[in-house]
Amino acid sequence: MSKVYFSTWNGEFVNNINIPQEEWKESAYNLPAQYDSHRESKAFIGWDGVALFDKDVDVIRLAMEYAAQYQEYSEACGRCAPGRWGGRILYDQLDKIARGEGSRADLDHLREIGKSMQITSKCEIGKTVPNPIIDLMTHFEDVFLECINEQKPSKHYHEDVSYIAKITSPCSDACPSHVDIPAYIEGVRDLRMDDSLMATRQTMPLAHVCGRVCPHPCEDACRRTNLDEPISIMALKRLGADWETDHGYDFFHPMEKKPSNGKKVAIIGAGPAGLTTAYYLAAEGIATDVYEELPVLGGEVAVGVPEYRMPIAKYNKDIECVRDMGVNFIVNRKVNADDMRKFEQDYDAVMVATGTRISKKVYCDNERFEINGYWSAIEMLDQINLWDKYGIGERVDLTGKTVVCVGGGFTSMDVVRCAIRANAKKVYMIYRRDEKTIIKNTTYEEYHEAVEEGVEFLFHSAVARMNDEENVLKSLLVDKFELVPDPNGGRAELVKIEGASYTIETDFLIPAVSQSADLKLLPEEWEIEKTSWATIKTNGKDYMTSRKGIFASGDCEYGPMTIVNAVGQAKRGASVMARYVLTGEISLTDDEIMEDHLRKLRVYDKKEKVTGWLPGVARAHSEVLGVDERKYNNREVNLGFTQEEAMSEAERCMRCYYIAMVQA
């Protein structure tokens, strides 16, 4: 809710003109009335309307500056005449009126051009740019006519006014890393895989990884869903990286590395957050040392995500891309509190990106670590993946064994599918909620592939007790629950069904309910603030901890999260760190501030009725190995698109770019 002077955002009409400010009605939307901590917004204009927070806004210049942003974009794009020429006409006509040289015919011309662009532009940015401009011309026609009739400039035409614009899209807004998704899809469609890959690496250096094991929240915000089915966004992302790797090209970096500026940083952890931080800091000319406790690089994606989902040869290419930027890696190096004290003196800043590698307990009766058969998910996946991927340690053989995993997320899914590949006789996953929720927590594909491979899911169940004989696990007592609706309309409650408990004989219980962070490396005297989840507390925007110069990102900051979330945090953290080591100040760029505003406002409207596109065009699905081909080996399950499939799927993209702009 935002107090506004005037708003047409998303079809609402709030008109507080000539009403005392204390009586102003609020907008129903979370509009950016406060730009940052020291600046209020005067106006917000975007694809779905306009909002004025100050009655002194020059509405003619606001429209003109918005058109100017589109003109710059459309000239770079040039894919359709309505966009290319319409953008220039919009700007030229509005500038003519704003400088006091316009005519009434110019207003008519603007309306005509705007309506033509709404109908004929090839993509959403051209269709939507006229929306707020026409709104302003309609509701403030008297202001336009005053400048025209008196042939005078608009009231702030010659003044220095701050206008801050950002191009976004629903899918990019929903992506925690804010990848320019329409751009990399366009690269695939044009068979310019180098352009596609560089669009991804602008904000996401791990293109192989996030083209394979991302939960793709972007697809939940794909406007194509409103027409038929979302685009296979994740599957298209890997194409550029695979093309680079398979052809043996040098790495296509989207930026040129800057010369050394004499600054240096330490990064603790070489998982997705650490790798991302290193990549973007090194690109800024900052010397970067990455310390990793494991004998291998890559963090949990390397030792936690199985080979059949994320081939290590592909992941190593992402890691080498980071190394190619000049990053220095130190493995087998567990950082302790004394190291951190020294790092604070030796480096200009430190990023803690250690992840969460301690499996949490199930919290059942008789749960004891010393019971033979009680095996944490992290330890199990470490042993399996270190052997399968690197030949380190010993092979896990579960022949003849029964395995029970407790969980409902990606880690638990990796556990049960690895157990199948280790030749377990029977594999169960116990989950307190239902099938719909487990699919939401992971993906439809991951869940159904596990079912195909023979994993049995026991829903609305929880382990009540571990039963052992002389510290050897023998069985589990499992309670059964049912969902009881809340009579007041709240969330349904899980209630134990008395007399419905049952016993499962098993050799292993593997808890995969969640993980916690090992933060013993932080010196106690630093008194770094923690969250209620015992992770490192930051404000979630700049990723500085309560101790100046010490940053945190990824799982150790937020708790167990997806890879793309960790990368998104680390990209922002690296951006802030790069400025901090040079200036000593913490700041966000205008682009980052606008990202936060748009995320709160929400770019995707699931209720929008999409027209002007051919509906019913089926979503492409890449080939997947059959169950018998994949069940007892580590071959990659998802084979990706062929060139023809990829181009066809890329053609479904509606290129839903939007422009948002704030006057601050």
C-alpha positions in Angstrom: 0.0 0.0 0.0 1.4 3.4 -1.0 0.0 6.9 -0.5 -0.2 8.5 -4.0 -1.3 11.8 -5.4 -2.5 10.0 -8.6 -2.3 6.5 -9.9 -3.5 4.4 -12.8 -1.4 1.4 -12.0 -2.8 -2.0 -13.1 -6.2 -0.6 -13.8 -6.7 1.2 -10.5 -7.7 4.9 -10.5 -6.7 6.9 -7.5 -7.2 10.7 -7.9 -6.2 12.8 -4.9 -5.9 16.0 -6.9 -7.1 19.0 -4.9 -7.4 16.8 -1.8 -5.3 17.6 1.3 -2.3 15.2 1.6 -3.4 13.9 5.0 -6.6 12.7 3.3 -5.0 11.0 0.3 -6.3 7.6 -0.5 -3.7 4.8 -0.9 -2.9 2.7 -3.9 -3.6 -1.0 -3.6 0.0 -1.7 -4.8 3.4 -1.7 -3.2 4.6 1.2 -5.3 8.1 2.6 -4.7 7.1 5.8 -2.9 10.4 5.8 -1.0 13.3 5.4 -3.5 16.1 4.8 -1.0 17.0 5.7 2.6 17.6 9.4 1.8 15.4 10.0 -1.3 11.6 9.9 -1.7 10.2 9.1 -5.1 8.2 11.8 -6.9 6.8 9.5 -9.6 6.8 5.9 -10.9 6.0 5.1 -14.5 6.0 1.7 -16.1 4.3 -0.8 -18.4 1.1 -0.9 -16.5 0.4 2.7 -15.7 1.7 5.7 -13.8 1.8 6.8 -10.1 2.6 10.3 -8.9 3.6 10.8 -5.3 4.2 14.5 -5.5 1.8 17.1 -7.1 4.7 19.1 -8.4 5.7 16.4 -11.0 6.2 17.7 -14.5 4.0 15.1 -16.2 5.0 16.1 -19.7 8.7 15.7 -19.1 8.0 12.5 -17.2 6.3 11.1 -20.3 9.1 12.4 -22.5 11.9 10.9 -20.4 10.1 7.5 -20.4 9.8 7.7 -24.1 13.5 8.5 -24.3 14.3 5.3 -22.4 12.3 3.3 -24.9 13.9 5.1 -27.9 17.3 4.1 -26.7 16.2 0.5 -26.3 14.3 0.3 -29.6 17.2 1.6 -31.7 19.4 -1.1 -30.2 16.8 -3.7 -30.9 15.5 -2.7 -34.3 13.4 -5.9 -34.8 10.2 -4.3 -35.8 9.2 -1.0 -37.5 6.5 0.0 -34.9 9.1 -0.3 -32.1 12.0 1.3 -34.0 10.1 4.2 -35.6 7.3 4.5 -33.0 9.9 5.0 -30.2 11.5 7.9 -32.1 8.2 9.5 -32.8 7.0 9.2 -29.2 10.1 10.9 -28.0 10.3 13.6 -30.7 6.6 14.6 -30.3 6.7 14.7 -26.5 10.0 16.7 -26.5 8.5 19.1 -28.9 5.5 19.7 -26.6 7.7 19.8 -23.5 10.0 22.5 -24.9 7.0 24.7 -25.8 6.8 24.1 -29.6 3.9 21.6 -29.8 0.5 21.7 -31.4 -2.9 20.0 -30.8 -2.2 17.9 -33.8 0.9 16.5 -32.0 -1.4 15.2 -29.2 -3.6 13.4 -31.8 -0.5 12.0 -33.5 0.9 10.7 -30.2 -2.4 8.9 -29.5 -2.5 7.4 -33.0 1.1 6.2 -32.8 0.7 4.9 -29.3 -2.4 2.8 -30.3 -0.6 1.5 -33.3 2.4 0.4 -31.2 0.1 -1.4 -28.8 -1.4 -3.4 -31.6 1.5 -4.0 -34.0 4.7 -4.2 -31.9 6.4 -7.6 -32.0 7.2 -7.7 -28.3 5.7 -6.5 -25.0 8.0 -3.5 -24.5 6.7 -1.9 -27.6 3.1 -2.8 -26.8 3.3 -1.4 -23.2 5.4 1.7 -23.4 2.5 3.8 -24.8 0.2 2.8 -21.8 1.4 5.3 -19.2 2.0 8.0 -21.8 -1.6 7.8 -23.0 -2.8 7.7 -19.3 -0.9 11.0 -18.7 -2.2 12.6 -21.9 -5.8 11.6 -20.9 -5.8 12.6 -17.3 -3.6 15.7 -17.5 -4.7 17.0 -20.9 -5.1 20.5 -19.5 -1.4 20.5 -18.6 -0.4 19.5 -22.1 -2.8 22.0 -23.7 -1.4 24.8 -21.5 2.1 24.3 -22.9 0.7 24.0 -26.4 -1.6 27.0 -26.3 0.9 29.3 -24.5 3.9 27.8 -26.4 5.9 27.6 -23.2 8.2 24.8 -21.9 6.9 22.4 -19.3 7.5 23.5 -15.7 10.7 21.5 -15.1 11.9 21.1 -18.7 15.2 23.0 -18.1 15.9 21.7 -14.6 18.2 19.0 -13.5 15.8 16.2 -12.5 16.8 12.6 -11.6 15.1 9.9 -13.7 16.2 6.3 -13.0 15.1 3.5 -15.4 15.4 -0.2 -15.5 14.4 -2.8 -18.1 12.9 -5.9 -16.6 10.7 -8.9 -17.5 8.5 -11.2 -15.4 10.9 -14.1 -15.7 14.0 -12.1 -15.0 12.3 -10.5 -12.0 11.4 -13.9 -10.6 15.0 -15.2 -11.1 17.0 -14.6 -7.9 20.0 -13.9 -10.1 18.0 -11.6 -12.4 19.4 -13.3 -15.5 18.4 -11.6 -18.7 16.3 -14.5 -19.8 14.7 -13.1 -23.0 18.2 -12.2 -24.2 19.6 -15.7 -23.8 16.5 -17.3 -25.3 16.8 -14.9 -28.3 20.5 -16.0 -28.7 19.3 -19.6 -29.0 16.6 -18.6 -31.5 19.1 -16.7 -33.6 21.7 -19.6 -33.3 24.0 -17.1 -31.6 25.0 -19.3 -28.7 27.9 -17.0 -27.8 25.4 -14.2 -27.3 23.1 -16.5 -25.3 25.9 -17.6 -23.0 27.2 -14.1 -22.4 23.6 -12.9 -21.6 23.5 -15.6 -18.9 27.0 -14.8 -17.5 26.2 -11.1 -17.0 24.7 -12.2 -13.7 25.1 -16.0 -13.5 28.6 -17.5 -14.1 27.5 -21.1 -13.5 25.6 -21.7 -16.8 26.2 -25.4 -16.9 24.9 -25.8 -13.4 21.8 -23.6 -13.6 20.9 -25.1 -17.0 20.6 -28.4 -15.3 19.7 -28.2 -11.6 17.9 -24.9 -11.1 14.3 -25.2 -9.8 13.5 -22.5 -12.4 11.2 -20.1 -10.5 11.4 -18.1 -13.7 9.0 -20.6 -15.3 6.4 -19.9 -12.6 6.4 -16.3 -13.8 6.5 -16.9 -17.5 3.6 -14.9 -19.2 3.4 -17.8 -21.7 1.7 -19.7 -18.9 -1.3 -17.3 -19.2 -1.7 -18.4 -22.8 -0.8 -22.1 -22.8 2.4 -23.5 -21.1 5.6 -21.8 -19.7 8.7 -21.9 -21.8 11.3 -24.4 -21.0 13.6 -21.7 -19.7 16.0 -23.8 -17.7 16.6 -26.3 -20.6 17.4 -23.5 -23.0 20.0 -22.0 -20.6 22.4 -24.9 -20.8 22.7 -24.7 -24.6 25.2 -21.9 -24.7 27.4 -23.5 -22.1 27.3 -26.9 -23.8 28.0 -25.3 -27.2 31.1 -23.5 -25.7 32.3 -26.7 -24.0 31.6 -29.2 -26.8 33.4 -27.0 -29.4 36.4 -26.4 -27.2 36.2 -22.6 -27.4 37.8 -20.2 -25.0 35.5 -18.8 -22.4 33.0 -16.2 -23.6 33.1 -13.6 -20.8 30.5 -10.9 -21.0 32.9 -8.3 -19.7 36.6 -7.5 -20.0 38.6 -8.0 -16.9 39.7 -4.6 -15.4 43.3 -4.0 -14.6 44.4 -4.7 -11.0 43.5 -2.0 -8.5 45.7 -3.3 -5.7 42.8 -4.5 -3.6 42.4 -8.1 -2.4 39.6 -10.2 -0.8 39.2 -13.6 0.8 36.3 -15.9 0.1 35.6 -18.8 2.4 33.9 -21.6 0.5 34.1 -22.6 -3.2 30.5 -23.5 -3.7 28.1 -21.6 -6.0 28.1 -18.5 -3.7 31.9 -18.4 -3.4 32.5 -19.1 -7.1 30.1 -16.3 -8.1 31.6 -13.8 -5.7 35.0 -14.6 -7.0 34.1 -14.3 -10.6 32.6 -10.8 -10.4 35.2 -9.4 -8.0 38.1 -10.7 -10.1 36.4 -9.1 -13.2 36.6 -5.8 -11.3 40.4 -6.1 -11.0 40.4 -7.3 -7.3 42.8 -10.1 -6.3 40.6 -13.0 -5.1 41.7 -15.9 -2.9 39.1 -18.7 -2.4 39.6 -21.1 0.6 37.9 -24.5 0.4 37.7 -27.1 3.1 37.1 -30.0 0.7 39.7 -31.5 -1.5 37.7 -30.5 -4.5 36.1 -27.3 -5.8 32.4 -26.7 -6.2 30.9 -27.1 -2.8 27.6 -29.0 -2.4 27.0 -29.1 -6.1 30.2 -31.1 -6.5 29.8 -33.5 -3.5 26.0 -33.3 -2.9 24.4 -33.2 -6.3 24.8 -36.6 -8.1 26.6 -37.1 -11.3 23.4 -38.2 -13.1 21.9 -34.7 -12.5 25.1 -32.6 -12.7 28.0 -34.2 -14.6 31.2 -33.1 -12.9 33.0 -32.5 -16.2 30.4 -29.9 -17.1 30.5 -28.3 -13.6 34.3 -28.2 -13.8 34.0 -26.1 -16.9 32.0 -23.5 -14.9 34.7 -23.6 -12.3 37.4 -23.2 -14.9 35.5 -20.2 -16.3 35.8 -18.6 -12.9 39.5 -19.5 -12.7 40.0 -18.0 -16.1 39.1 -14.6 -14.6 42.2 -14.9 -12.5 40.8 -16.4 -9.3 43.2 -18.2 -6.9 41.9 -21.4 -5.2 43.2 -23.0 -2.1 41.7 -26.5 -1.3 42.0 -28.7 1.7 42.0 -25.6 3.8 39.5 -25.4 6.7 39.4 -21.8 7.9 39.3 -21.3 11.7 38.8 -18.3 13.9 42.5 -17.5 14.0 42.6 -17.5 10.2 39.6 -15.1 10.2 41.4 -12.7 12.5 44.4 -12.7 10.2 42.3 -12.4 7.1 40.7 -9.3 8.5 44.1 -7.7 8.7 45.5 -9.1 5.4 42.5 -8.5 3.1 40.4 -5.5 2.3 37.2 -7.6 2.8 36.1 -11.2 3.5 33.1 -13.0 2.1 31.9 -16.0 4.1 30.1 -18.5 1.8 30.6 -21.8 3.7 27.1 -23.2 3.1 25.2 -25.4 5.5 26.9 -28.8 5.8 25.5 -30.1 9.1 22.5 -32.4 8.7 19.7 -31.7 11.2 18.1 -34.4 13.2 14.7 -36.0 12.7 13.9 -35.4 16.4 12.4 -38.8 17.0 12.8 -41.0 20.1 16.1 -42.9 20.5 17.8 -40.8 17.8 21.5 -41.3 18.4 24.4 -40.7 16.2 26.2 -43.8 17.5 23.5 -46.2 16.1 25.0 -48.1 13.2 22.7 -47.3 10.3 22.0 -43.7 11.2 23.7 -41.8 8.4 23.4 -38.1 7.7 22.5 -37.0 4.2 25.6 -34.8 3.8 27.9 -37.7 4.8 26.2 -40.2 2.5 26.2 -37.8 -0.5 29.8 -36.8 0.2 30.9 -40.5 0.2 29.0 -41.4 -3.0 30.0 -38.3 -5.0 33.6 -38.2 -4.0 33.9 -41.8 -5.2 31.7 -41.5 -8.3 33.2 -38.2 -9.5 36.7 -38.2 -8.2 37.7 -41.7 -7.2 38.2 -40.5 -3.6 37.4 -42.7 -0.7 35.3 -45.9 -1.1 32.4 -46.9 -3.2 29.0 -47.2 -1.5 27.3 -50.5 -2.1 23.8 -50.9 -0.6 23.0 -54.3 -2.2 20.3 -56.1 -0.2 19.8 -53.1 2.1 16.6 -51.1 2.9 17.1 -47.3 3.1 14.7 -44.8 4.6 15.2 -41.1 4.0 13.2 -38.4 5.9 12.8 -35.2 4.0 11.0 -33.5 1.1 13.5 -31.4 -0.8 16.3 -31.6 -3.3 18.7 -33.2 -0.9 16.4 -36.0 0.1 15.6 -36.6 -3.6 19.3 -36.9 -4.3 19.6 -39.4 -1.3 16.9 -41.7 -2.5 17.9 -41.7 -6.1 21.5 -42.3 -5.2 20.4 -45.2 -3.0 18.7 -46.8 -6.0 21.9 -46.5 -8.0 23.9 -48.0 -5.1 21.7 -51.1 -5.6 19.5 -50.8 -2.5 16.8 -53.5 -2.2 14.1 -51.0 -1.1 14.1 -47.2 -0.8 11.5 -45.2 1.1 11.1 -41.4 1.5 9.0 -40.3 4.5 7.4 -36.9 4.2 5.0 -35.1 6.5 3.1 -33.4 3.7 1.7 -34.5 0.4 2.7 -35.2 -3.2 1.8 -31.7 -4.4 4.0 -30.1 -1.8 7.0 -32.3 -2.5 6.7 -31.4 -6.2 6.6 -27.7 -5.3 9.7 -28.1 -3.1 11.6 -29.8 -5.9 10.3 -30.2 -9.5 7.7 -32.3 -11.2 10.4 -34.1 -13.2 12.6 -34.9 -10.2 9.7 -36.4 -8.3 8.3 -38.5 -11.1 11.8 -39.8 -12.2 12.3 -41.0 -8.6 8.9 -42.8 -8.6 9.8 -44.4 -12.0 13.1 -45.6 -10.5 11.3 -47.4 -7.7 11.4 -45.0 -4.7 8.3 -45.4 -2.5 7.0 -42.2 -1.0 5.2 -42.4 2.3 3.2 -39.1 2.7 1.6 -37.7 5.8 4.0 -39.7 7.9 6.8 -39.0 10.4 9.4 -41.2 12.2 8.4 -41.6 15.9 11.2 -43.8 17.1 14.3 -45.6 16.0 14.5 -49.2 17.2 18.0 -50.8 17.6 19.6 -53.9 18.9 23.0 -53.2 20.5 23.3 -50.0 18.6 22.4 -51.5 15.2 19.4 -50.0 13.6 16.6 -52.6 13.0 13.3 -50.7 12.4 11.4 -47.5 12.6 8.1 -46.7 14.2 6.2 -44.4 11.9 3.2 -42.2 12.8 0.5 -41.5 10.3 -1.1 -38.1 10.1 -4.2 -36.5 8.4 -4.9 -33.0 7.4 -7.7 -31.5 9.4 -9.3 -28.3 8.0 -9.3 -25.2 10.1 -12.9 -24.2 10.8 -11.8 -20.6 10.8 -10.4 -20.9 7.2 -6.8 -21.0 8.2 -4.1 -23.5 7.1 -5.2 -27.2 7.6 -3.5 -28.8 10.6 -1.6 -32.1 10.6 -3.1 -34.4 13.3 -1.8 -37.8 14.3 -4.1 -40.7 13.5 -4.3 -42.7 16.7 -3.8 -46.5 16.1 -2.5 -46.0 12.5 1.2 -46.1 13.4 3.3 -48.8 11.6 6.8 -50.3 11.6 9.3 -50.4 8.8 12.3 -52.7 9.0 15.3 -50.9 7.7 19.1 -50.9 7.6 19.6 -47.1 7.2 17.8 -44.0 8.4 19.1 -40.9 6.5 17.8 -37.6 7.8 17.6 -35.0 5.0 15.1 -32.6 6.7 17.4 -29.6 6.6 21.0 -28.5 7.2 22.6 -26.0 9.6 25.7 -23.9 9.3 29.0 -24.5 11.0 30.0 -21.0 12.1 32.9 -21.9 14.5 35.2 -20.0 12.1 33.7 -16.6 13.3 35.7 -15.3 16.3 33.5 -15.0 19.4 34.7 -11.5 20.2 33.5 -10.2 16.9 29.9 -10.9 18.1 28.6 -11.2 14.6 24.8 -11.2 14.7 23.0 -14.4 14.0 19.5 -15.1 12.8 16.9 -17.2 14.7 18.0 -20.0 12.4 21.6 -19.7 13.6 22.8 -18.4 10.3 24.8 -15.2 9.7 22.5 -12.1 9.8 22.7 -9.4 7.1 20.0 -7.0 5.9 19.4 -9.1 2.9 20.3 -6.3 0.5 24.1 -5.6 0.7 25.1 -8.8 2.5 27.4 -7.0 5.0 27.4 -8.6 8.4 27.3 -6.7 11.7 31.1 -6.5 11.5 32.4 -4.0 8.9 34.2 -5.6 6.0 32.9 -9.1 6.7 30.2 -10.2 4.3 28.1 -13.4 4.0 26.0 -15.0 1.2 24.4 -18.2 0.3 23.2 -20.9 2.7 25.3 -19.7 5.7 23.4 -16.4 5.5 19.9 -17.5 4.7 19.8 -21.2 5.5 19.5 -24.0 2.9 18.4 -22.5 -0.4 18.5 -23.2 -4.1 21.7 -22.7 -6.1 20.2 -19.8 -8.1 19.3 -18.0 -4.8 22.9 -18.5 -3.6 24.2 -17.1 -6.9 21.8 -14.1 -6.8 23.0 -13.2 -3.2 26.6 -13.6 -4.1 26.3 -11.5 -7.3 24.8 -8.6 -5.3 27.4 -9.2 -2.5 30.3 -9.0 -5.0 28.9 -5.8 -6.4 28.7 -4.2 -3.0 32.2 -5.5 -2.0 33.8 -4.1 -5.1 32.7 -0.6 -4.2 33.4 -1.1 -0.5 37.1 -2.0 -1.0 37.6 1.1 -3.1 35.6 3.6 -1.1 35.0 2.1 2.4 31.3 2.8 1.9 28.3 0.4 1.5 26.0 1.3 -1.3 23.7 -0.2 -3.9 23.6 0.9 -7.5 20.4 2.3 -8.9 19.9 -0.9 -10.9 20.0 -2.9 -7.7 17.6 -0.5 -5.9 15.2 -0.8 -8.8 15.5 -4.6 -8.7 14.3 -4.6 -5.1 11.4 -2.2 -5.8 10.2 -4.3 -8.7 10.5 -7.5 -6.7 8.2 -6.0 -4.1 5.8 -4.7 -6.8 5.8 -8.0 -8.7 6.3 -7.8 -12.4 4.3 -11.0 -13.3 0.5 -10.8 -13.1 -0.9 -14.3 -13.2 -4.4 -12.9 -13.8 -3.4 -11.0 -16.9 -5.2 -12.1 -20.1 -2.6 -12.5 -22.8 -3.7 -11.8 -26.4 -2.1 -11.3 -29.7 -0.1 -14.5 -29.7 -0.9 -17.9 -31.2 -2.1 -20.1 -28.3 -1.9 -23.8 -27.9 1.8 -24.1 -29.0 3.0 -27.1 -27.0 6.0 -26.8 -24.7 9.0 -28.8 -25.8 10.4 -31.5 -23.5 14.0 -32.7 -23.9 14.7 -36.4 -24.2 15.2 -38.3 -20.9 17.0 -41.6 -20.5 14.6 -44.5 -19.9 14.3 -46.0 -16.5 16.2 -49.2 -17.5 19.0 -47.2 -19.1 19.6 -44.9 -16.1 18.6 -46.8 -12.9 21.9 -48.4 -11.9 24.4 -46.0 -13.4 25.4 -42.3 -13.3 24.7 -41.4 -16.9 23.1 -37.9 -17.2 19.3 -38.4 -17.2 18.3 -35.3 -19.1 19.9 -35.2 -22.5 18.8 -31.6 -23.4 17.3 -30.3 -26.6 18.3 -30.9 -30.2 19.0 -27.8 -32.2 15.6 -28.0 -33.9 13.8 -28.5 -30.5 15.7 -25.6 -29.0 14.9 -23.2 -31.8 11.3 -24.2 -31.8 11.0 -23.7 -28.1 12.8 -20.3 -28.2 10.3 -19.2 -30.8 7.6 -19.5 -28.2 9.2 -16.7 -26.1 7.1 -13.5 -26.2 10.1 -11.3 -25.3 8.2 -9.7 -22.4 10.5 -6.8 -21.6 9.1 -3.9 -19.7 10.5 -0.5 -18.8 10.1 0.9 -15.3 11.3 4.4 -14.3 11.3 6.4 -11.1 11.6 10.2 -10.7 13.6 10.7 -7.5 
